[in-house]
């Protein structure tokens, strides 16, 4: 078995688990119920861990790459008015034209 994913955020670990289980990959959860001991253990020792079988590791790694990729998003310039907009905007804040 190999460790495939761990994080301090339990919601992210649950999301990763759901992604793998939806692809019929058997997972073993470690530290699932250790949250109460977080003060007595180091923080890293209380993180939940997802482990998978060796044969499923490469497939699981590919599936979970969505969670670990550091996508860099850039701002965009409106073609209509030339105003710079944040990457999260679908419409120009200045003239309300849709992003090209």
RACORMO-V624160 format. One record per residue. RES is the residue in one letter. OMEGA is omega in radians with two decimals (999 if undefined). BURIAL is I if it has 16 or more other ideal C-beta (glycine too) atoms within 10 Angstrom, else O. Layout:
res->RES omega->OMEGA burial->BURIAL
res->RES omega->OMEGA burial->BURIAL
This chain:
res->X omega->-3.14 burial->O
res->X omega->3.05 burial->O
res->X omega->-3.12 burial->O
res->X omega->-3.07 burial->I
res->X omega->3.01 burial->I
res->X omega->-3.14 burial->I
res->X omega->3.10 burial->I
res->X omega->-3.12 burial->O
res->X omega->-3.09 burial->O
res->X omega->3.12 burial->O
res->X omega->3.10 burial->O
res->X omega->3.10 burial->O
res->X omega->3.09 burial->I
res->X omega->3.10 burial->O
res->X omega->3.12 burial->I
res->X omega->3.11 burial->I
res->X omega->3.13 burial->I
res->X omega->3.12 burial->O
res->X omega->-3.11 burial->I
res->X omega->-3.12 burial->I
res->X omega->3.09 burial->O
res->X omega->3.07 burial->O
res->X omega->3.10 burial->O
res->X omega->3.03 burial->O
res->X omega->3.11 burial->I
res->X omega->-3.14 burial->O
res->X omega->3.01 burial->I
res->X omega->3.12 burial->O
res->X omega->3.03 burial->O
res->X omega->3.14 burial->O
res->X omega->-3.09 burial->I
res->X omega->-3.08 burial->O
res->X omega->-3.06 burial->O
res->X omega->-3.08 burial->O
res->X omega->-3.13 burial->O
res->X omega->-3.13 burial->O
res->X omega->-3.04 burial->O
res->X omega->3.14 burial->O
res->X omega->-3.12 burial->O
res->X omega->3.13 burial->O
res->X omega->3.03 burial->O
res->X omega->-3.11 burial->O
res->X omega->-3.11 burial->O
res->X omega->-3.13 burial->O
res->X omega->-3.12 burial->O
res->X omega->3.08 burial->I
res->X omega->3.04 burial->I
res->X omega->3.14 burial->I
res->X omega->3.04 burial->I
res->X omega->3.12 burial->I
res->X omega->3.12 burial->I
res->X omega->3.09 burial->I
res->X omega->-3.12 burial->O
res->X omega->-3.09 burial->O
res->X omega->-3.13 burial->O
res->X omega->-2.99 burial->I
res->X omega->-3.07 burial->I
res->X omega->3.09 burial->O
res->X omega->3.14 burial->O
res->X omega->3.13 burial->I
res->X omega->3.11 burial->O
res->X omega->3.14 burial->O
res->X omega->-3.08 burial->I
res->X omega->3.11 burial->I
res->X omega->3.09 burial->O
res->X omega->-3.11 burial->O
res->X omega->-3.01 burial->O
res->X omega->3.11 burial->O
res->X omega->3.08 burial->O
res->X omega->3.14 burial->O
res->X omega->3.12 burial->O
res->X omega->3.13 burial->O
res->X omega->-3.09 burial->O
res->X omega->3.07 burial->O
res->X omega->-3.14 burial->O
res->X omega->-3.13 burial->O
res->X omega->-3.13 burial->O
res->X omega->3.13 burial->I
res->X omega->-3.08 burial->O
res->X omega->-3.04 burial->O
res->X omega->3.11 burial->O
res->X omega->-3.12 burial->O
res->X omega->3.09 burial->O
res->X omega->-3.10 burial->O
res->X omega->3.07 burial->I
res->X omega->-3.11 burial->O
res->X omega->-3.12 burial->O
res->X omega->-3.11 burial->O
res->X omega->3.05 burial->O
res->X omega->3.13 burial->O
res->X omega->3.11 burial->O
res->X omega->-3.13 burial->I
res->X omega->-3.07 burial->O
res->X omega->-3.04 burial->O
res->X omega->3.10 burial->O
res->X omega->3.05 burial->O
res->X omega->-3.13 burial->O
res->X omega->3.11 burial->O
res->X omega->-3.11 burial->O
res->X omega->999 burial->O
